[in-house]
Amino acid sequence: EDLAGAAEIDRSYVSLIENQHFAVSIDVLEKLAQALGTEIHELFLPDLPARLQSRAHD
């Protein structure tokens, strides 16, 4: 409920997303990422910055 409120998204919609029953638009992803204080890519690849930094040193 807190995430839904912070992202201004219906609680039932967030539940559908969490349970992988609904495709998510970019707009909704932006709202969720902002509510979580993160970037969209971190919702999918939380270790991306570390991966990129590791590759830069290879």
KOLLO-848463 format. One record per atom (N, C-alpha, C): y, z, x; residue in three letters. Coordinates in pm, whole numbers, plus 50000, padded with zeros to 5 digits. Each point is the difference from the previous one (the first is absolute). Layout:
<sites>
YZXALA ...
</sites>
This chain:
<sites>
498805000050082GLU 501205000049918GLU 501265000050086GLU 499975007550110ASP 501185000550087ASP 500314986250058ASP 498964992950046LEU 500204986750056LEU 500524990549894LEU 499415000549883ALA 500444991349891ALA 501475002649967ALA 500385012549994GLY 501395003449970GLY 500954995550109GLY 499625002450125ALA 500854996250113ALA 500164984950009ALA 498944992649965ALA 500054985450007ALA 500494993849870ALA 500265008449901GLU 500434995449868GLU 499004990149941GLU 498735003750009ILE 498904991949949ILE 499195008849906ILE 499484994149894ASP 499195007549905ASP 498785006150068ASP 499715012549967ARG 498885007350060ARG 498674992749983ARG 499774994249882SER 498744993049976SER 499884987450087SER 501134993750029TYR 500014988150086TYR 499635004050143TYR 500545011150048VAL 499665004950134VAL 498515003250006VAL 499475005949895SER 498575003249995SER 499154987350010SER 500404989649930LEU 499274987350007LEU 500034994350141LEU 501145001150066ILE 500124995250138ILE 499105008150091ILE 500055013349987GLU 499195008850085GLU 498514997249985GLU 499594996249880ASN 498594997449974ASN 499644985350013ASN 500904992350058GLN 499804985850029GLN 499624991849877GLN 500675003249888HIS 499764992749876HIS 501154990749965HIS 500964998650090PHE 501184992249967PHE 500614994250127PHE 500394987549995ALA 500704993950113ALA 501445004949999ALA 500565001850117VAL 501335005850014VAL 500994989450048VAL 501164999749938SER 501044990650043SER 500745005650122SER 500704991450068ILE 500805004150116ILE 501065010249957ILE 500604997949885ASP 501025009349951ASP 499445014149985ASP 498805001149945VAL 499375013149982VAL 499635005850135VAL 499494991750091LEU 499685004950134LEU 501245005650069LEU 501134993349984GLU 501255004850059GLU 500385013649942GLU 499875001649869LYS 500325012749936LYS 499075011150049LYS 498714997050009LEU 499045010050046LEU 500265003950145LEU 500244990250085ALA 500275002850141ALA 501265008450014ALA 501034996649925GLN 501255007650006GLN 499765014349953GLN 499255001749892ALA 499725013449948ALA 499215008350100ALA 499174993450079LEU 499185006950100LEU 500735001450134LEU 501184993950010GLY 500765000750124GLY 499374992150113GLY 499464988449966THR 499304991950099THR 500334985249980THR 499424991650082GLU 500154985549988GLU 498784994349928GLU 500174988449937ILE 498904994049924ILE 498764998050087ILE 500174994850121HIS 498834997250084HIS 499205012650029HIS 500655011650000GLU 499295012550027GLU 499085004049885GLU 500224994349882LEU 499105002549888LEU 498654993350024LEU 500004989450080PHE 498794992450027PHE 499475002050141PHE 500905000150096LEU 499645001350142LEU 500805011350063LEU 499625012549973PRO 500805011150050PRO 500095000850151PRO 499054994050071ASP 500025000650146ASP 500554987250064ASP 500674991549923LEU 500524987450052LEU 500955001850119LEU 500985009149994PRO 500885001550117PRO 499245003550128PRO 499005008549990ALA 499205003650117ALA 499214988050051ALA 499464992149907ARG 499264987950040ARG 500904990350075ARG 501194997849947LEU 500924990650062LEU 500435004950138LEU 500265012850012GLN 500405005650128GLN 498864999050101GLN 498775002349954SER 498844999150087SER 499824985850051SER 500184990249913ARG 499864986050040ARG 501104995950098ARG 501175005849986ALA 501114996750089ALA 499725004750143ALA 499195010550014HIS 499675005250132HIS 498784993550061HIS 499284991949922ASP 498784993350052ASP 500324988150087ASP 
</sites>
